Amino acid sequence: MASTEVKVPDIGSFSDVPVIELHVKDGDRVNVEDPLVTLESDKATMDVPAPVAGAVREVRVKVGDRVSEGTPILLLDPGDGALTQPPPLVEQQEPEPAPAPPVHEPAVSAPGQPVAVPETGPGSTVAPDFAGVHAGPSVRRTARELGVDLAAVNGSGPKGRITKDDLLAFLRGPSAGGPTSGTAAGVAGPAGAGIPEIPAQDFSKFGEIETVALSRIKRISGPALHRSWLNVPHVTHNDEADITDLEPYRKELDTAGKADGYRVTLLAFLMKASVSCLKQYPEFNSSLSQDRESLVLKRYYHLGVAVDTPGGLVVPVIRDVDRKGVVELSKELGEISKKARDGKLGPADMSGATFTISSLGGIGGRSFTPIVNAPEVAILGVVRSKMSPVWDGEAFQPRLLLPLSLSYDHRVVDGALAARFTRRLCELLEDPRRLIL
C-alpha cells in the first residue's frame, strides 16, 4: 500500500506557523488521531493528527520549522497502529552556531527588508511565535516558558542571533549604566520596560514547595493579557439587570432544548442584547487604528466567549451573532464549548472577535474587572444572579438581579458612554421583548 503524505490541514488565515513539538520519529507506529506535531500561532496551539494508523516512514519537519497549510509533515505507511500510548515528545537539539567575529556595528537592513529587532512600542504587538526575531528553537521555547519577549533582548551571536546567554543576561536585568530596554539604539522599548521586576525569592527556605509548569494555554495567553493591561487604560463600570421576567422564559426554552440535546443559558440572551447595544453604540465595536489617530468601526458582530477548560481559559468566537436567534446561538455555544474543553479549537475558531463576554455565572461572585482583549475596546463580565429585595415605591419585592461589569478602553470610551451602554444592556435583559426589535 502506498505511503500517505501527511500535510498541514486548514489553519485559518495563519501562515508561517512554527512547529513547537514533535510527537513521533522515524519508525514509530501511531493510531488514527494520534498527535504527530504541534503548531503554535499567536491565537492557539493545535495538534496535527494521524489520518490513518501505521508506521512513520520519514519525518520532514523539525522543531522551529515554519509551516503553512499544505506543507508536508511526514510520510506514513498505513498498517498496524501503536500498541501503547504515543511515544513521548521528541526533543530537538539546537545546533550551536558557528563562531564568528564580534559584530561592532548594528546590521543595516536593505530598503524594504525587516530589521532584526522589530519595534515594540506601546501601540504595537509581538506575537508569541516571535516573528522576525533571530533565535533558535530552544531559545524561543525557553523564552515562552519564562514569559520573555525576545524582541526586547539584544543578540550577541552572529548577525544579532539571540543566544541562551543573552536570554539569561536579560533575565538578570540591565547592568549599571547599560540600556534599560534591551533594544537596539533608536528603537522603542517594549511596553512596561521601565517597570522594575519582582525580586526573585527562594521559597524553599520557608517550607516545602512544588514547581508545576504552566499549561500551554496560560503560557500563550499570559503575555497577551499582560500586554493589554499595560497598554490599555482600563476602567470598569458596574450595574445590575433585573432579569426576574426573563428567567421564566429562559427556563421554558431550556426545558424544550433538553429534549433535543442542547441547553439554553443566559449567555445566549446576553449575546443578543450585547449586539443590539453594539449597533446603538458603535464605538464599542471598534478598534483604535495603529497610529491611534482614528477608530476602525466594524460592521460585523463576532463575539468572543470565554470558556473555562482544564488547561485554562480560552476564548472561541461566535460569528455573525446579529443574524442568529437565541436557540441557534445556544446550540452553537454548546458545540464550541465542548470543542474547547476537548482541546480541538483551531486558530480560525479564536480569531476575529469584536467584543468579548466573560461569564462566571456558574461559579459565583459579585463583580470583577475583566481585562480588555485588545485590539478590542471593551469586554463584559457577568457573575451569578441573586434574589434581592427591591423597593417598588410601596414595599420591598423579591427580584432576580444580574450583576454586570463592563471594562473598557478609556481612550475610546468615556464614563458616560459606558454607563449608557450598560444601562441599555440592562433594559434589554429586563424586557426580553425588546430583543426582537
Residue pairs with C-beta under 8 A, 6 or more apart in sequence:
1 77
1 78
1 79
3 57
3 75
3 76
3 77
3 78
4 51
4 52
4 54
4 75
4 76
4 77
4 78
5 72
5 74
5 75
5 76
6 36
6 48
6 50
6 51
6 72
6 73
6 74
6 75
6 76
7 69
7 70
7 71
7 72
7 73
8 17
8 39
8 48
8 67
8 68
8 69
8 70
8 71
8 73
9 48
9 69
10 69
10 346
10 348
11 17
11 39
11 41
11 46
11 68
11 69
11 346
11 347
11 348
12 346
12 347
12 348
12 351
13 347
13 348
13 351
14 41
14 43
14 68
14 347
15 68
15 69
16 66
16 67
16 68
16 131
17 39
17 40
17 41
17 66
17 67
17 68
17 129
18 39
18 40
18 64
18 65
18 66
18 67
18 129
18 140
19 37
19 38
19 39
19 61
19 62
19 63
19 64
19 65
19 66
19 67
20 38
20 39
20 40
20 45
20 63
20 141
21 37
21 38
21 63
21 89
22 36
22 37
22 59
22 61
22 62
22 63
22 89
22 90
22 92
23 34
23 35
23 36
23 37
23 38
23 47
23 86
23 87
23 89
23 90
24 30
24 34
24 36
24 37
24 56
24 59
24 74
24 86
24 87
24 90
25 56
25 59
25 87
25 90
26 56
26 57
26 58
26 59
27 55
27 56
28 55
28 56
28 82
28 86
28 87
29 53
29 54
29 55
29 56
29 79
29 80
29 81
29 82
29 83
30 36
30 50
30 53
30 54
30 55
30 56
30 76
30 81
30 82
30 86
31 50
31 53
31 81
31 82
31 86
32 49
32 50
32 51
32 52
32 53
32 81
33 49
33 50
34 49
34 50
34 81
34 82
34 86
35 47
35 48
35 49
35 50
35 86
36 47
36 48
36 49
36 50
36 56
36 73
36 74
37 47
37 48
37 61
37 73
37 74
38 45
38 46
38 47
38 48
39 45
39 46
39 47
39 48
39 67
40 128
40 129
40 220
41 127
41 129
41 347
42 127
42 128
42 129
42 220
42 224
43 347
43 350
43 351
44 220
44 314
44 345
44 346
44 347
44 349
44 350
45 216
45 217
45 220
46 345
46 346
46 347
47 343
48 73
50 76
51 76
52 76
52 78
53 78
53 79
53 80
53 81
53 82
54 76
54 77
54 78
54 79
54 80
54 81
55 76
55 77
55 79
55 80
56 74
56 75
56 76
56 77
57 74
57 75
57 76
57 77
58 74
58 75
59 73
59 74
60 72
60 73
60 74
60 75
61 67
61 71
61 72
61 73
61 74
62 92
62 137
63 91
63 92
63 137
63 141
64 92
64 94
64 136
64 137
64 140
67 73
92 137
92 138
93 138
94 136
94 137
94 138
94 139
95 136
97 136
97 157
97 158
97 161
97 163
98 158
100 157
100 158
100 159
102 156
103 158
103 159
103 160
106 160
106 184
106 185
107 115
107 116
107 159
107 160
109 115
109 116
114 132
115 132
115 184
115 187
116 132
116 133
116 134
116 155
116 159
116 160
116 184
117 133
117 151
117 154
117 160
117 183
117 184
117 187
118 124
118 126
118 131
118 132
118 133
118 151
119 187
119 188
120 126
120 149
120 151
120 152
120 183
120 187
120 188
120 189
120 190
120 191
121 188
121 189
121 191
122 188
122 191
122 230
122 231
123 231
123 288
123 290
123 291
123 292
124 290
125 227
125 374
126 149
126 151
126 190
126 227
128 144
128 220
128 223
128 224
129 140
130 140
130 143
130 150
130 151
132 151
133 140
133 150
133 151
133 162
134 155
134 157
134 159
134 160
134 161
134 162
135 143
135 150
135 155
135 161
135 162
136 161
138 164
139 150
139 162
139 163
139 164
139 167
140 150
142 148
142 164
142 167
143 149
143 150
143 153
143 167
144 219
144 220
145 213
145 214
145 219
146 167
146 171
147 219
147 222
147 223
147 226
148 167
148 170
148 171
149 190
149 223
150 162
150 167
151 183
151 190
152 170
152 181
152 182
152 183
152 189
152 190
152 193
153 162
153 166
153 167
153 170
153 182
154 160
154 162
154 166
154 170
154 182
154 183
154 184
155 161
155 162
155 163
155 166
156 163
156 165
156 166
157 163
157 166
170 182
173 197
174 180
174 182
179 185
180 189
180 193
180 194
181 188
181 189
181 190
181 193
182 189
182 193
183 189
183 190
191 227
191 230
191 231
192 226
192 230
195 230
203 209
214 222
215 311
215 312
216 311
217 309
217 311
217 312
217 313
217 314
218 311
218 312
221 312
221 313
221 314
225 371
227 374
228 371
228 372
228 373
228 374
229 371
231 374
232 372
232 374
232 409
232 411
233 409
233 410
233 411
234 369
234 371
234 372
234 407
234 408
234 409
234 410
235 407
235 408
235 410
235 413
235 415
235 418
236 367
236 369
236 370
236 381
236 405
236 406
236 407
236 408
237 405
237 406
237 408
237 415
237 418
237 419
237 422
238 367
238 403
238 404
238 405
238 406
239 403
239 404
239 406
239 419
239 422
239 423
239 425
239 426
240 401
240 402
240 403
240 404
240 426
241 401
241 402
241 404
241 425
241 426
241 429
241 430
242 390
242 399
242 400
242 401
242 402
242 426
242 429
242 430
243 266
243 385
243 400
243 401
243 402
243 429
243 430
244 399
244 400
245 430
245 431
245 432
246 266
246 269
246 429
246 430
246 432
247 385
247 400
249 432
250 264
250 265
250 266
250 269
253 264
253 326
253 327
253 330
254 263
254 264
254 265
257 263
257 264
257 327
257 330
262 330
262 331
262 334
263 330
263 334
264 326
264 327
264 330
265 330
265 333
266 359
266 361
266 382
266 385
266 402
267 305
267 333
267 357
267 359
267 361
267 382
268 326
268 327
268 329
268 330
268 333
269 326
269 429
269 432
269 435
270 357
270 359
270 380
270 382
270 429
271 303
271 305
271 318
271 321
271 329
271 357
272 321
272 325
272 326
272 329
272 428
272 435
273 425
273 428
273 429
273 435
274 303
274 321
274 355
274 357
274 380
274 425
275 301
275 303
275 321
275 322
276 424
276 428
276 434
276 435
276 437
277 284
277 421
277 424
277 425
277 428
278 284
278 285
278 301
278 354
278 355
279 285
279 301
279 322
280 424
281 417
281 420
281 421
281 424
282 297
283 295
283 297
283 377
283 412
283 413
283 417
284 355
284 377
284 378
284 408
284 413
284 421
285 297
285 298
285 301
285 354
285 355
286 295
286 296
286 297
286 298
286 377
286 412
287 295
287 296
287 298
287 375
287 376
287 377
288 294
288 295
288 296
288 375
288 377
288 409
288 411
288 412
289 295
289 296
292 411
295 412
298 354
300 319
300 320
300 354
301 320
301 321
301 322
301 354
301 355
302 317
302 318
302 319
302 320
302 321
302 352
302 353
302 354
303 317
303 318
303 321
303 353
303 354
303 355
303 356
303 357
304 315
304 316
304 317
304 318
304 350
304 353
304 355
304 356
304 357
304 373
304 376
305 315
305 316
305 317
305 318
305 333
305 336
305 337
305 356
305 357
305 359
306 313
306 314
306 315
306 356
306 357
306 358
306 359
307 313
307 314
307 315
307 316
307 336
307 337
307 340
307 341
309 340
309 341
309 343
310 341
311 343
314 340
314 345
314 350
315 350
315 353
315 356
315 373
316 336
316 337
316 339
316 340
316 345
316 349
316 350
317 349
317 350
317 351
317 352
317 353
318 324
318 329
318 332
318 333
318 336
319 352
321 329
324 332
326 435
336 345
336 349
339 345
339 349
353 373
353 376
354 376
355 376
355 378
355 379
355 380
356 370
356 373
356 376
356 379
356 380
357 379
357 380
357 382
358 370
358 379
358 380
358 381
358 382
359 381
359 382
359 383
360 368
360 381
360 382
360 383
360 384
361 382
361 383
361 384
361 385
362 384
363 383
363 384
364 383
364 384
365 383
365 384
365 403
366 383
366 403
367 381
367 383
367 403
367 405
368 381
368 383
368 405
369 381
369 405
369 407
370 379
370 380
370 381
370 405
370 407
371 379
371 407
372 378
372 379
372 407
372 408
372 409
373 379
374 409
377 408
377 409
377 412
377 413
378 406
378 407
378 408
378 409
378 413
378 418
378 421
379 406
379 407
379 408
380 404
380 405
380 406
380 425
381 404
381 405
381 406
381 407
382 402
382 403
382 404
382 405
383 403
383 405
384 403
385 400
385 401
385 402
385 403
386 400
386 401
386 403
387 398
387 399
387 400
387 401
388 398
388 399
388 401
389 396
389 397
389 398
389 399
390 396
390 397
390 398
390 399
390 401
391 397
402 429
404 422
404 425
404 426
406 418
406 421
406 422
406 425
408 418
413 421
427 434
428 434
428 435
